[in-house]
Amino acid sequence: MASSPHRPAPAPRTLSGADAEDLALYREKFRGRLPESLDELHGPTQGVVELPLHMAWSGLTTYDLSKPRQRMGLYRTVLHEGLRKDLPCYLNRDLLLDLWPVLRSLVGRTVRTVWEDAFPQLASRTRAAA
């Protein structure tokens, strides 16, 4: 909500100890899944990709990489639900770098922060696209 002379801007929300601990655990969950390098990501760049049940447990399970929305949906799903062993199989380094300026707005804040902290080239792609 915007501030006005009649309504001040809301104060920033501070996290309680338990909330901060939960957030730290959530971040660590995603950090533990990261590859050592984006160069490990050698997934497909074309064709149809079918995700296993542990990643695509609801909604689409098959994604056509020639369709931009499905490609973005695949990457969003894998970033959120994929395990460490899944990332190299389903994500492609060059495609991730190309998609990141838009993809970063489609993933949760924690996923975005963890990936950009680990791989500064993702954040620099966002700045270059702006």
Secondary structure by P-SEA (a helix, b strand, c coil): ccccccccccccccccaaaaaaaaaaaaaaaaaccccccccccccccbbbbccccccccccccccccaaaaaaaaaaaacccccccccccccaaaaaaacccccccccaaaaaaaaaacaaaaaaaaaac
